[in-house]
Amino acid sequence: MVTRLKLPGVVARSMIERDHRVISPSYPRGYPFVMDHGKGCEVWDVDGNRFLDFAAGIAVNSTGHSHPRVVKAIQEQAEKFLHISSDFYHENWIRLGEALNEIAPFNEPAVSFMTNSGTESVEAAIKLARYVTGRTQFIGFLGGFHGRTMGAVTFTASKNHYHRGFFPLMNGVTHVPYPDPYHPVLQSLPGERYGETVVRYIEEQVLAKVIPPEDVAAILVEPIQGEGGYIVPADGFFPALRQLCDRYGILLIVDEVQSGMGRTGKWWAIEHFGVEPDIVCAAKGIASGLPLGAMIARKRLMKWQKGAHGNTFGGNPLSCAAALATIELIGNEYMQNAAEVGAYTLEKLREMALRHPVIGDVRGIGLMIGIEFVKDRETRKPDEQFRDRVVDLAFEHGLLLLGCGKSVIRISPPLCITRQEIDEGLGIIERAIQLAEEAC
Ligand SMILES: Cc1ncc(COP(=O)(O)O)c(C=O)c1O
């Protein structure tokens, strides 16, 4: 049995005290993990404690911690030059654009705008949508998370604290329910799939009564909601949504910042739902941990004038080098691994759910998996405290986990994780659940 660690250790405690003196208190720190180093799916804290990492820095370390090929690519680039700015050109930036063109989820050439983060990719998509459609309005989804800059945070609707103190936000965003099959809030018609119900609501309630469709530039949606609770949309949603967009000339923007880059066993989660978006927002796993994002659009849409949008660090040479190595590793082996090990993990978790009634739902695709804890399986009332307890206990037993939604644990490990590592981590999760159950 795994021994329980005494955390934080002495060194971690003193570093956290120093941090609190000089770093913004706005960061949503969870439990007191102070990183020293990592390798693959393992990390060590500054007191020498070893942890298995099921969080991957919020789904970022796609190739594991410090993959030698990624490190080598960064080192080689660092020897050559660190920065030249987006006023000029360099080859790895071009190669990255070519690689993204290859993997973009639409059957048409793709052009990319490179960013430094997810929120900046979303911001770029919002601006491009307004620019090319000449329309001002947008539709976003309750429970969505798209970042924290002023435009992106307007769409973010997973918790009200992202908005508290920041009004007025960007003008022109209307939120509608996400097609959450476990917590549906709308009533379906006979024979209608819940995903279609949500799209009917958008058309009949929002477009018909609030915003004329010809004023809507785009619908921005996560193919699988991340921060909102690792929610796989209900059947029928994306085909109906795509048809709605086509009917009214509305652009479909998918935020793949968390779900993209092979995490679900395909390059993009939207590929599981059989429709093609117009714009894709990427970041997180794209460069294994170096700051990089991309707003990838159909070439015919990327028609803004020189100077209309830009940034100093876009196409950062180190990030581009890391991204090229990352894309190669994911394409060659880790995307397949995510599909296989993800399916194995879901199976094991569904077996675990049979032993623990507190697990209300297990869902996900590939290595984007959520476990929802409930007070009661009938009412599906979220048990947030239980979830928090499990996350803390898992940490004390050597596993890094992150919560999301109201009472969900997300499993978003590096895409190179093995079945043995999954078994080890799931063993810790079950132990934590048992301990939390005993304390109830
Ligand atoms: C779906 C999604 N979009 C956008 C963002 C914002 O990314 P960043 O924190 O890099 O700005 C996140 C971050 O969690 C995300 O999950």
The ligand as an SDF file (V2000), in Angstrom:
LIG
                    3D

 16 16  0  0  0  0  0  0  0  0999 V2000
  -10.7380   25.2810  -23.5300 C   0  0  0  0  0  0  0  0  0  0  0  0
   -9.8080   26.3450  -23.0590 C   0  0  0  0  0  0  0  0  0  0  0  0
   -9.7240   27.4910  -23.7420 N   0  0  0  0  0  0  0  0  0  0  0  0
   -8.8900   28.4910  -23.3750 C   0  0  0  0  0  0  0  0  0  0  0  0
   -8.1080   28.3680  -22.2500 C   0  0  0  0  0  0  0  0  0  0  0  0
   -7.1950   29.4890  -21.8610 C   0  0  0  0  0  0  0  0  0  0  0  0
   -5.8850   29.1190  -22.0520 O   0  0  0  0  0  0  0  0  0  0  0  0
   -4.6980   29.9500  -21.3420 P   0  0  0  0  0  0  0  0  0  0  0  0
   -4.8010   29.6870  -19.8860 O   0  0  0  0  0  0  0  0  0  0  0  0
   -3.4620   29.4050  -21.9790 O   0  0  0  0  0  0  0  0  0  0  0  0
   -4.9240   31.3710  -21.6840 O   0  0  0  0  0  0  0  0  0  0  0  0
   -8.1560   27.1910  -21.5030 C   0  0  0  0  0  0  0  0  0  0  0  0
   -7.3490   27.0370  -20.2840 C   0  0  0  0  0  0  0  0  0  0  0  0
   -7.5920   26.2220  -19.4330 O   0  0  0  0  0  0  0  0  0  0  0  0
   -9.0360   26.1610  -21.9160 C   0  0  0  0  0  0  0  0  0  0  0  0
   -9.1380   25.0230  -21.2230 O   0  0  0  0  0  0  0  0  0  0  0  0
  1  2  1  0
  2  3  1  0
  2 15  2  0
  3  4  2  0
  4  5  1  0
  5  6  1  0
  5 12  2  0
  6  7  1  0
  7  8  1  0
  8  9  2  0
  8 10  1  0
  8 11  1  0
 12 13  1  0
 12 15  1  0
 13 14  2  0
 15 16  1  0
M  END
$$$$
